[in-house]
Amino acid sequence: MEQPAWFEISALVAAAPYRVTVLPADAQRAAACLAALDITTRSWLGAVVANSGGLVIDHGWLRVLGSGHDGLPDVAAEMVPGAGRLVVAFDVMGGQFAWSQAEPGVRPTVHYFGPEDLAWQDLELGYGDWLEAMLAGAMTQFYEGLRWPGWEAEVASVALDQGISAWPPPWTREGKDFSAVSRKPVRLAELVSVHQDAARQLGFL
């Protein structure tokens, strides 16, 4: 029997202003992921894990992690030991969303690490509120500065395990105009690593 949290999520998926693909879940993999995270399907994160391999939103721009799918890791695989941070989504530009506890006793919130500023930003939203916002249309404004004319077709052609690398990089002054930079698909894990390395070298992490 489906849990109330998944009914709410499903309703948001159906009403989303952009296309949302619910990747099929593997029951065994989902159960292992829930156990690793020690959560139940009553939570929104648990409902996503139990009922989907992940959510692919707006032509594949945002990939919300679930119990895993071909090309997309499960959310438990993205746990950062000792960091107090759980990566819950990636975007096609190599940005990351992580559920993080700023300090003990404080409610965890979703933080965003973006390729344009190479710093973790507290969105001050819990996981459920963040996911609801992303499904309800907030992505359009959130990513306004990272998009270019015709991005929809370009992003849709990129595989789930790939992202789009831009040169000059988004964190440079020359790389701010995404319609003028050179873009190519690369492995998403490699793209995320490049952004993290750049942040460390520049002293942002």
FIFI-476913 format. One record per atom (N, C-alpha, C): x, y, z. Coordinates in steps of 0.05 Angstrom, whole numbers, plus 5000, padded with zeros to 4 digits. Atoms other than C-alpha are relative to their C-alpha. Layout:
BEGIN
XYZ ...
//
This chain:
BEGIN
501749765000 500050005000 501750255000 498549755002 502650694981 499550175025 500249834977 504051175037 499050284992 501049745006 500851865042 502050194988 497949835011 507452205028 500349974970 499850055029 507851874960 497650104984 502349895013 500752074944 500350304995 499549725002 502652794957 502150064978 497949965020 508952744915 498949944972 501250075026 505152394858 498250224989 501849795008 500052954857 501750244990 498349785009 505653474851 501349934973 498850085026 508953074795 498050044977 502149975020 502353054757 499450294993 500749715004 501253804765 502450174993 497649845005 508454024752 499950154974 500149835025 509354584700 502049914980 498250115019 514854184667 499949695004 500250294999 515653444652 501749885022 498650154979 517552984709 499849714994 499950295005 519652264696 500649865026 499550164976 518951784754 501449744991 498650245008 524251254743 499149765017 501050234985 522050544763 501949925023 498550084977 524250294831 500449695000 499650284995 527349614845 499549955030 500950034972 524049354909 502349925018 497850094983 530249004935 502050225005 498149784998 534749594922 498950225018 501449794984 529650074952 500149925030 500050094972 529149655016 502750035013 497249974990 536749645023 500750295005 499549724998 537050395013 498650125024 501549904977 531650535065 501349915026 498750114976 535250085115 502650155005 497449864997 541950435102 499650285011 500649734992 538751115113 498550005027 501650034975 534550855172 497750204999 502449835003 528251215146 497749824991 502450155009 521150995131 498750154977 501449895023 516451125074 498050225009 501749784991 512551615118 501350274994 498649755007 517852135103 500050044970 500049955029 518252475035 502549874987 497750135011 525352225025 499649704998 500650285000 523251525044 498149924978 502050065021 517351554996 501350014973 498649985025 521851774939 501749754995 498250245001 526751204954 498349754994 501650245002 521250674960 498549984973 501850015023 517250874899 501350094974 498749925025 522451114849 503049955000 497150025002 529351004823 501250285000 499349725001 529551764820 498050164984 501849825015 525852364792 501650174981 498549845021 528252684727 498250234992 501749765002 525553394723 500950204979 499649785019 525053914668 502249934979 498350085021 528353574608 502649865010 497650124989 533353234655 501850195014 498349804988 536053874684 500649925029 499750084972 534953624756 499549705002 500450284995 535852904778 499949965030 500450054971 532952764847 500549705005 499350274995 535952134876 497949845015 501850194986 531651544897 501549755007 498750254995 533350814901 502049914978 498050055021 537750844839 498849904974 500950095026 537050714765 502550004982 497750005018 541650594706 501050284995 498849745004 546351184705 499650195024 500649824978 543651474770 500449845026 499550144975 546251274840 497650015018 502049974980 541751134898 500950205021 499349784982 541451664952 501849915022 498250104979 544851225004 502949994991 497350015011 550851154958 501450275001 498949735000 551751904962 500550115028 499549914972 552551935038 503050085002 497349914996 558752325057 500749955030 499450074973 561651985119 501350235016 498849804983 563052465176 499450294992 500549725010 560653075136 497350105009 502749914992 553553085163 498450104976 501349905024 551253165092 499149764982 501150215018 546852725046 499250134974 500649895027 546852894972 497349884991 502750095008 539552844948 499450054971 500549945029 540053114877 502450134987 498049875016 544653334822 498650154977 501149885025 543353824765 502049964977 498450075024 546053774695 502650174998 497649845000 551254324707 502049925022 498250094979 554453934764 499450125027 500849904974 550854284820 498949775018 500950214982 548953884882 498150125021 501849944978 543253914932 500649805022 499550184978 544853625000 498450075024 501549964975 540753525063 502150005022 497849964982 545253785117 499150135026 500649884974 544953945191 502250205006 498049794996 548454605203 501449975027 498950044973 549454465277 498249825016 501650194984 547153955329 497550135012 502549904989 539954045350 498450174982 501449835019 538054455290 498849834977 501350165021 533154185238 501750014974 498550015025 536853945176 498650154977 501149865023 535754365113 501549924975 498750055025 537454295040 501850234993 498049805008 543754655017 500649954970 499350035028 545854784945 502950094995 497349935009 552854774917 499950054970 500349945029 552755134850 502750064986 497649965016 558055164795 500750294995 499549715006 557355924789 501350145024 498749864977 559656094860 501649815018 498450204987 562755444886 499950015031 500449984971 559855514956 497349875007 502550114991 554555154996 498150225010 502049804992 548255585004 497749865014 502350124985 543055415057 497450114988 502649925011 536255435023 497950035021 501849974977 532955415092 497349864996 502350175005 528054885069 500649725008 499750294995 527054185095 499749854974 500050165025 527253615044 497250024987 502750005012 519653595034 499350274988 500649735010 518954355026 501750054975 498249965023 524954364978 498949854975 501050165022 522153794935 497450114989 502649885008 515254104934 500550254983 499449765015 518254764910 501149934972 498850085026 522354424855 497949894981 502150115017 516254044830 497850204993 502249815004 511654644835 500850234981 499249805020 515755084788 502350185008 497849824991 521355404829 502549984984 497650045015 526655124783 500450224979 499849805022 525155644729 501550255010 498649774989 527256224773 502749935012 497550084986 532555844812 502349984980 497950055020 536455674748 500150214978 500249805021 534956304709 502750094989 497449915008 542256524707 501849794988 498350215010 544955844686 499049884973 501150115024 540855734623 500550174976 499349865025 541755924550 497849934980 502150065020 537255944488 500449724988 499950275010 535655234466 501149795019 498950194980 538054904530 498349745002 501750234996 532054444531 500849754984 499350225017 534054014472 502849895007 497250084993 541454014492 500049835025 500150144974 539953794563 498649734997 501550255004 534953264541 501649784987 498450205014 540252924499 502349895017 497950094982 544952834558 499149775017 500750234984 545052164593 499950065030 500349954971 543252094667 502750015015 497450004987 550551964685 501850214989 498449795012 552852574647 498950275009 500749724996 552853324658 501250164978 498949825021 554653924615 502250175012 497749844992 561554214624 500350254982 499849745015 562454944604 502850125003 497449865000 568755314585 499850264985 498949974973 570455824609 498049915022 501750114979 567755544675 498050215011 502149824990 561455844707 500950185022 499249834978 565256124766 501950234991 498349795010 569556574722 498350234988 501449775012 567457264696 499349944971 500450055028 568257024625 497949784995 501850235003 563856414638 497150065008 502749944990 557556784662 497950004978 501950005022 554356824593 499949724988 500150285009 552256104579 499449974971 500550025029 550156264508 502650034984 497549955014 557456444492 502249815007 497950184992 561355894527 500049754983 499950265013 563555234498 498949795019 501350204983 559354654525 500349724988 499950285009 560153904521 499249815023 500750194980 557453294557 502449855011 497950154987 562052954607 498749835022 501150164979 561152444662 499350185024 500949824978 557152764719 501849995024 498250034977 561752484773 502550164996 497649845006 567652804738 499550305002 500749714999 564053474731 499850105029 500349934971 562153484805 502850025013 497350004989 569353314823 501650254992 498649765010 572053884780 499150255015 501049774985 567554384815 501050005029 499050024972 569554124884 503050075001 497149945001 576954154866 500550304997 499749715005 576254864840 499350165026 500749864975 572755074905 502149985021 497850034980 578354784947 502450174992 497749855009 583755104905 499650305004 500649724997 580255774909 499450085029 500449954972 579355704984 497150035009 502849974992 571755664984 499049775018 500750234984 571554975018 502149965021 
//
